[in-house]
Amino acid sequence: MQTKMLASVNCVEEALIVLECGVDIIDLKNPSQGALGALPLELIKDIVKAIDGQGIISATIGDLPMEVDVVKKGTEDMISTGVDIVKIGFFGTENHVECIRSLKPYADQGVKLVAVLFAENGSVVHLVPEFAAAGFYGVMVDTAIKDGKTLTDHYDHEDIKEFVDAAKKYNLLVGLAGSIKLHHVKLLKPYAPSYLGFRGALCDNHQRTSTLNADKVKEIVKEMTVDYQFEA
């Protein structure tokens, strides 16, 4: 399966730009509010209405503490907006299993849940079976601290391969992100993840809180069509 492209946007205008550019997954989040900052629910509903089924929309529930009631409430609120995929960040190292299991009822109802794990915490492969058991749709690895370091600064070849392979073993959608840029496409596509996620690389001056630049979006969309393989 061809690796798809996810682009994070923060308003109706940006969502329409990436749709027009041919991005596969339109991801809604507020970069000024953290790694997975959430947009206001009404704005998300406006974006869903504007896209009108023409593209897949995912949205993050925010940089929330790992407390069962808080995570469940954030998930329920995001489900109510009508997005296709709800992304949930698993921050820190505590209470992950409890939170995962508490979300199973939503997955059982057909909600597509994607867990976002963070490379700064080291290997997260041990959690993959838990996500599968709870009926999650997918998992992805990102960076929690936006300090210029990228996914490949935290994960080496074996780390990335282990994560992608584990997700595929359990038939989970698998995403790679974390301040990745144009040149990372050649490095990461050979692992054959389900998608690669971008924000800063699509913005002026590579600043994730800056304005989305349509030319940069088109450049990465084009790069994603190249069939990169591991070099012999």
C-alpha positions as a Python dict, from the first residue, in 0.01 Angstrom:
ca = {
    (1, 'M'): (0, 0, 0),
    (2, 'Q'): (129, 343, -96),
    (3, 'T'): (238, 558, 199),
    (4, 'K'): (-4, 849, 236),
    (5, 'M'): (56, 1205, 347),
    (6, 'L'): (-98, 1373, 651),
    (7, 'A'): (-88, 1752, 679),
    (8, 'S'): (-181, 1936, 998),
    (9, 'V'): (-390, 2252, 956),
    (10, 'N'): (-547, 2501, 1196),
    (11, 'C'): (-830, 2672, 1005),
    (12, 'V'): (-1078, 2634, 720),
    (13, 'E'): (-851, 2813, 474),
    (14, 'E'): (-554, 2583, 542),
    (15, 'A'): (-777, 2275, 522),
    (16, 'L'): (-900, 2379, 178),
    (17, 'I'): (-542, 2445, 63),
    (18, 'V'): (-418, 2096, 151),
    (19, 'L'): (-732, 1939, 4),
    (20, 'E'): (-666, 2122, -323),
    (21, 'C'): (-301, 2011, -315),
    (22, 'G'): (-400, 1646, -293),
    (23, 'V'): (-305, 1566, 68),
    (24, 'D'): (-452, 1233, 183),
    (25, 'I'): (-535, 1312, 548),
    (26, 'I'): (-634, 1659, 669),
    (27, 'D'): (-527, 1674, 1034),
    (28, 'L'): (-676, 1936, 1263),
    (29, 'K'): (-472, 2074, 1550),
    (30, 'N'): (-355, 2399, 1705),
    (31, 'P'): (29, 2411, 1696),
    (32, 'S'): (35, 2712, 1930),
    (33, 'Q'): (-119, 2497, 2207),
    (34, 'G'): (143, 2223, 2218),
    (35, 'A'): (242, 1909, 2031),
    (36, 'L'): (-121, 1801, 1992),
    (37, 'G'): (-306, 2120, 2078),
    (38, 'A'): (-677, 2097, 2005),
    (39, 'L'): (-878, 2342, 1796),
    (40, 'P'): (-1210, 2475, 1928),
    (41, 'L'): (-1491, 2226, 1864),
    (42, 'E'): (-1698, 2477, 1667),
    (43, 'L'): (-1405, 2551, 1436),
    (44, 'I'): (-1355, 2178, 1379),
    (45, 'K'): (-1724, 2147, 1286),
    (46, 'D'): (-1680, 2436, 1040),
    (47, 'I'): (-1384, 2261, 878),
    (48, 'V'): (-1575, 1931, 856),
    (49, 'K'): (-1860, 2118, 685),
    (50, 'A'): (-1622, 2296, 444),
    (51, 'I'): (-1446, 1973, 340),
    (52, 'D'): (-1789, 1812, 296),
    (53, 'G'): (-1666, 1454, 267),
    (54, 'Q'): (-1406, 1530, 0),
    (55, 'G'): (-1116, 1423, 222),
    (56, 'I'): (-1032, 1223, 534),
    (57, 'I'): (-1020, 1440, 846),
    (58, 'S'): (-840, 1357, 1169),
    (59, 'A'): (-827, 1574, 1480),
    (60, 'T'): (-634, 1574, 1806),
    (61, 'I'): (-805, 1597, 2146),
    (62, 'G'): (-529, 1816, 2292),
    (63, 'D'): (-229, 1787, 2522),
    (64, 'L'): (-430, 1630, 2802),
    (65, 'P'): (-311, 1463, 3124),
    (66, 'M'): (-329, 1084, 3135),
    (67, 'E'): (-640, 1071, 3350),
    (68, 'V'): (-917, 836, 3239),
    (69, 'D'): (-1206, 1079, 3285),
    (70, 'V'): (-1022, 1364, 3113),
    (71, 'V'): (-917, 1154, 2814),
    (72, 'K'): (-1264, 1004, 2776),
    (73, 'K'): (-1427, 1349, 2784),
    (74, 'G'): (-1183, 1483, 2525),
    (75, 'T'): (-1251, 1184, 2303),
    (76, 'E'): (-1628, 1218, 2334),
    (77, 'D'): (-1611, 1588, 2249),
    (78, 'M'): (-1406, 1518, 1938),
    (79, 'I'): (-1635, 1237, 1825),
    (80, 'S'): (-1924, 1486, 1836),
    (81, 'T'): (-1761, 1703, 1567),
    (82, 'G'): (-1795, 1441, 1294),
    (83, 'V'): (-1426, 1396, 1213),
    (84, 'D'): (-1324, 1064, 1058),
    (85, 'I'): (-1034, 987, 1295),
    (86, 'V'): (-979, 1089, 1658),
    (87, 'K'): (-615, 1119, 1764),
    (88, 'I'): (-524, 1074, 2130),
    (89, 'G'): (-184, 1165, 2269),
    (90, 'F'): (-30, 932, 2527),
    (91, 'F'): (198, 1168, 2714),
    (92, 'G'): (451, 1073, 2979),
    (93, 'T'): (475, 714, 3098),
    (94, 'E'): (196, 679, 3356),
    (95, 'N'): (-162, 543, 3331),
    (96, 'H'): (-137, 455, 2964),
    (97, 'V'): (-292, 110, 2991),
    (98, 'E'): (-582, 237, 3203),
    (99, 'C'): (-657, 510, 2949),
    (100, 'I'): (-628, 272, 2654),
    (101, 'R'): (-873, 24, 2802),
    (102, 'S'): (-1120, 299, 2895),
    (103, 'L'): (-1150, 393, 2527),
    (104, 'K'): (-1246, 46, 2403),
    (105, 'P'): (-1622, 119, 2410),
    (106, 'Y'): (-1576, 397, 2154),
    (107, 'A'): (-1376, 170, 1925),
    (108, 'D'): (-1643, -97, 1964),
    (109, 'Q'): (-1894, 160, 1836),
    (110, 'G'): (-1688, 203, 1520),
    (111, 'V'): (-1498, 519, 1612),
    (112, 'K'): (-1154, 525, 1448),
    (113, 'L'): (-907, 597, 1728),
    (114, 'V'): (-539, 663, 1659),
    (115, 'A'): (-290, 670, 1946),
    (116, 'V'): (-7, 920, 1928),
    (117, 'L'): (307, 807, 2112),
    (118, 'F'): (622, 1008, 2163),
    (119, 'A'): (976, 927, 2059),
    (120, 'E'): (1127, 1109, 2357),
    (121, 'N'): (991, 826, 2575),
    (122, 'G'): (1198, 562, 2396),
    (123, 'S'): (1051, 241, 2262),
    (124, 'V'): (671, 224, 2282),
    (125, 'V'): (632, -111, 2108),
    (126, 'H'): (513, -280, 2429),
    (127, 'L'): (190, -77, 2410),
    (128, 'V'): (98, -185, 2058),
    (129, 'P'): (-79, -508, 2167),
    (130, 'E'): (-282, -305, 2418),
    (131, 'F'): (-402, -69, 2146),
    (132, 'A'): (-493, -362, 1923),
    (133, 'A'): (-686, -532, 2205),
    (134, 'A'): (-881, -211, 2268),
    (135, 'G'): (-983, -190, 1903),
    (136, 'F'): (-776, 114, 1805),
    (137, 'Y'): (-761, 195, 1434),
    (138, 'G'): (-396, 297, 1438),
    (139, 'V'): (-84, 416, 1617),
    (140, 'M'): (173, 677, 1532),
    (141, 'V'): (495, 809, 1677),
    (142, 'D'): (564, 1183, 1699),
    (143, 'T'): (781, 1419, 1902),
    (144, 'A'): (635, 1589, 2209),
    (145, 'I'): (898, 1862, 2242),
    (146, 'K'): (920, 2089, 1939),
    (147, 'D'): (1280, 2199, 1984),
    (148, 'G'): (1415, 2134, 1636),
    (149, 'K'): (1491, 1768, 1697),
    (150, 'T'): (1316, 1530, 1462),
    (151, 'L'): (1192, 1173, 1483),
    (152, 'T'): (1524, 1048, 1344),
    (153, 'D'): (1716, 1226, 1619),
    (154, 'H'): (1535, 1008, 1874),
    (155, 'Y'): (1477, 684, 1681),
    (156, 'D'): (1738, 495, 1483),
    (157, 'H'): (1674, 248, 1202),
    (158, 'E'): (1595, -41, 1433),
    (159, 'D'): (1358, 166, 1649),
    (160, 'I'): (1155, 280, 1349),
    (161, 'K'): (1147, -63, 1191),
    (162, 'E'): (1041, -226, 1517),
    (163, 'F'): (755, 20, 1563),
    (164, 'V'): (623, -10, 1207),
    (165, 'D'): (652, -388, 1206),
    (166, 'A'): (475, -420, 1542),
    (167, 'A'): (183, -208, 1423),
    (168, 'K'): (151, -407, 1102),
    (169, 'K'): (163, -735, 1295),
    (170, 'Y'): (-155, -624, 1472),
    (171, 'N'): (-314, -481, 1155),
    (172, 'L'): (-299, -124, 1281),
    (173, 'L'): (-263, 186, 1069),
    (174, 'V'): (87, 320, 1142),
    (175, 'G'): (209, 678, 1112),
    (176, 'L'): (548, 846, 1145),
    (177, 'A'): (584, 1215, 1228),
    (178, 'G'): (794, 1443, 1446),
    (179, 'S'): (920, 1764, 1282),
    (180, 'I'): (1002, 1571, 967),
    (181, 'K'): (1089, 1764, 653),
    (182, 'L'): (1116, 1709, 277),
    (183, 'H'): (1443, 1516, 298),
    (184, 'H'): (1295, 1273, 551),
    (185, 'V'): (1056, 1132, 290),
    (186, 'K'): (1344, 947, 125),
    (187, 'L'): (1457, 816, 464),
    (188, 'L'): (1117, 709, 601),
    (189, 'K'): (913, 589, 304),
    (190, 'P'): (1116, 265, 270),
    (191, 'Y'): (974, 151, 607),
    (192, 'A'): (634, 154, 433),
    (193, 'P'): (433, 327, 706),
    (194, 'S'): (66, 395, 635),
    (195, 'Y'): (137, 767, 634),
    (196, 'L'): (392, 1038, 710),
    (197, 'G'): (275, 1344, 904),
    (198, 'F'): (386, 1704, 842),
    (199, 'R'): (329, 2051, 981),
    (200, 'G'): (642, 2266, 1018),
    (201, 'A'): (779, 2154, 681),
    (202, 'L'): (466, 2297, 517),
    (203, 'C'): (497, 2641, 674),
    (204, 'D'): (697, 2955, 608),
    (205, 'N'): (1047, 2928, 759),
    (206, 'H'): (967, 2571, 872),
    (207, 'Q'): (791, 2720, 1176),
    (208, 'R'): (491, 2508, 1273),
    (209, 'T'): (302, 2811, 1407),
    (210, 'S'): (358, 3010, 1086),
    (211, 'T'): (131, 3035, 782),
    (212, 'L'): (86, 2726, 568),
    (213, 'N'): (263, 2762, 233),
    (214, 'A'): (84, 2595, -60),
    (215, 'D'): (408, 2561, -259),
    (216, 'K'): (573, 2369, 24),
    (217, 'V'): (268, 2144, 49),
    (218, 'K'): (281, 2069, -325),
    (219, 'E'): (654, 1999, -303),
    (220, 'I'): (607, 1729, -41),
    (221, 'V'): (297, 1589, -215),
    (222, 'K'): (516, 1541, -524),
    (223, 'E'): (802, 1390, -320),
    (224, 'M'): (560, 1141, -165),
    (225, 'T'): (493, 992, -509),
    (226, 'V'): (856, 876, -544),
    (227, 'D'): (898, 503, -480),
    (228, 'Y'): (1191, 513, -242),
    (229, 'Q'): (1351, 187, -125),
    (230, 'F'): (1630, 116, 120),
    (231, 'E'): (1967, 161, -45),
    (232, 'A'): (2156, -163, -94),
}
